Each structure stands twice: as C-alpha cells, then as structure tokens.
Amino acid sequence: MLEQLLENMGEANTAALIGLIGGVALGLAARIGRFCTLGAIEDVLYGADDRRLRMWGIAIGVAIIGVHLAMYHGAMDVAQTTYLDRVWSPMGTIIGGLMFGYGMALSGNCGYGALARLGGGDLRAFVIVIVMGLSAYFVMSGPLAHTRVMIFPVEFNAETPQGISAYAQKFWGIPPLVTGLSIGGAILAFTLSSAALRASPKHIFWGTVVGLAVVSGWVGTYWVAHTGFDAEPIETHSFVAPIGDTIYYGMTASGNTLSFSVGSVVGVILGACLGSFSKGHFRWEACEDPRELRRQILGAVIMGPGAILAVGCSLGQGVSAFSVLAYSAPVAFVAIFAGAAIGLKQLITGFAPAE
C-alpha cells in the first residue's frame, strides 16, 4: 500500500506529505499544548515554572528512543543526517546558538513559534517569517555564503558520524540501541521527576507528540529515499532554512518540486490554524507600534544567520539533532538558552544596574 502511494505520488510529493502530517502535529502542539521555546525560557527565568521546559525533555527523550529503535529495526541510518555527516564546528554552534537565542528574544518567538502564531492570525509573525527565511538564505547560499564558509569551513563526510551513539559504538563497542535507550530513558526519568509535570498530563502528551513528529520525519524520509528511485534527503523538522525553501518554492513552483521542508512549514501553519479555531483563539492581529515591529524585524535578521551557523534552530538542534545524539545538540541548546536569557534581560529589566 505504501509503495503504491509512493509510485502514484512520486518521491518529492510523498516526502512533502510526510512533512505536512508531522507539521500539522507540531502546529497543534504549539497552539493547543503551548509548546514554545521562548515561552518555556520565560517561564523558568521569570515565572518560576519549569513545566514547559520539561516538555522539551519529554520531546527529546521520546525522539532519542524512537530514532534509536528505528535504527535497530533498519528503518533509519543517522550517519546520513545533516547533523552527523559533517565535522562538528563548536565555534559555529556556540556563536550561531547565541545569535539565534538573542534574535528569538527580540522577535518574541523562534521560526517554529512564528509559524504557529501566523496560523493563529498574527500578521506580525508573517513579517518575522519572511525576514528570517530571507536572512537565512542570505548567508546560506546568498551574498554572504562565501564569507560564512571562509570563517566557518564546512568539512563533509566525517570519518566517524559526529554523534554520541557512533562514538560509543566505535570506541567502546556499545550498540547504538543501548546508548539511545539509556540516554533517552535517563532524560525522560529526570524530566518526569517533577511532581508538577506529572500532575499535568497535557504537557506530557504534547511533549510526546513533538518527539514523535520528529521521529516520523526521519523515518518517513529515510523510507522514501531508500524505496524510491530519486535521490531524496533524509531530514526532519527544523524551521529556518526550510522557511527560505518554502518562499523559494512559492516563487518557482512551476519549475521546482515540493519537498519535506515545504510540507513541514505549511503543516505547522495549518495545524496552528486548526488548533486556534478549535480553542476559539483565532484572530487577526497587527503591530500598532513601529518600534515593536522594528525590534522584531531585527530579531528575525539575527535569527536567520544564527540558525545557519548553528546548523539548526531551537527545534532543529533542540529536538531533531538531539534525537540522533549529535555532539552539537546540547551545546546549541545551552547557547540558545543563554542568548535568549540575555535578550529577555535586555527587554524586561535592561542592563543598567539597579539603584
């Protein structure tokens, strides 16, 4: 049945459908489950509530376990993923993560969050999405691409996949499944140690949905790549460069093909729209203060290049890269958190010492 679907739709359209389904789930998680990077950081730093941050722990743990189970059953090969097939650049990850986190604070949300807000009728998010997608392409393949590569050289085909599972297998002989189940299980156990989280099934449920959406992207695109005849990338959800991909597709659809990225971006908007209507929260909003819009545009300009340097956004590095246990994931996560904390402090309390 699945092979027939692939034959009828073609590889690119099938990958786009897989991205669309996972994107819808992520959009629902954002609007109904309030799964949000910046919101989680704000809750911890200024609201003394870590439940939304622990939702990330649920998503990460589920994603790690899901991916490593898929590897064990031959449904996934992490060595072919973006996060592991190139030599890791710690400096790029740190600088990019700080830039992304700081820009996220200025904009009021990340790429994923902006798409979710756009699905709820927020026209300010539309501006953020467009600017961020364009700024990402500006340094990924545009005028500053050569400068980026000169400062942060990219070396592909790393001798050993740049991840913890591959390292443990090569140097210690530990099977990837054991590594994945151990680390994923430990993260879940620590996350669920919070009585406040255990008392909130909604947070656990939507965190699980996000983790499974990431796994579905990996497994689905791997299946398309190894079942069909056309070369399709093995990827999952991330929301900066894919926004640029979607803009580009919108301008060149007559001579271009759909992709997982386009399906994922459209899916988040659609899922957020459905979630907003189901909760009665959908309403058109615009920016009444030009200074606020200027700040949000500046944040989007910073976020785009930051995600390219870090090779992923808050969801891309924060869950997708974690799922394959990439070296970069925890470093990027901390850098994004730190950048967001700096930006929030500037916006909320300022940097001047208290009198």
C-alpha angles and dihedrals in degrees: 000000000000091000089052090052090051092048093050098043102032128232099281095048092046091052089049090052091051089051091047094053093048091044092054089053090050092048091052090048091054097048102033101025094036091227102173134150099212092040090054092051092047091050091054098043101038107014104044089229119121099175095103091047089051088054084069088055090054092048093047095047093047092046094050093049093044094050094047092048088051090050091051091053093046095251096117141033112196093190088076095056126106093242095056108030096074133058107267117248108206092187092052091049094050097044093041092047093050091048092048094048093047092047090047091056092050092048095044094235144030126251092275091047092048091053090049091050091047088055087055093055101265106147091188087067089055090061091047092050094051095045094045094049092050095045090051092053089046090068099026099057105343135083095312097044094098091047091051093051091046093053096035107028116204118220113190130198097042112205090236121026106259097244142100096245093054092046093049091049096047100044104025102026093236113151114242091238091060092048093047096046091046097049095037091047092048091051091049092047092051092045094050092048086087112097090202091058094045088053090056110064090176092067092048093047097050093042087055091049091055092049092049091047089057091048091049090056094052095044095041097050091043089055092049092048094051099037101044130060101236120082107253124177120246105235146137138200122323126141118214112057089031088059088056088047090054093049089049092049090050089058098041106030094126090062100027139064134236119259142191089260094056092047091049095051094046090045093056091051091047094046092047090049091051091046093049093050092046090055094040090242101119113118136143113253132182135183114266096181117065090201090058092050091048090053092048093049090050090051091051090050089054096042096056098059090037092060092047092052091046091044092233147028130247091289095034095053096019096058112356096051090040089055091064091039093241116184089234097058103079092038092051091045092054092044092051090048091050093047091049091048090053092048094047092049090052092050099040107034105003126225098270114110116254114259 
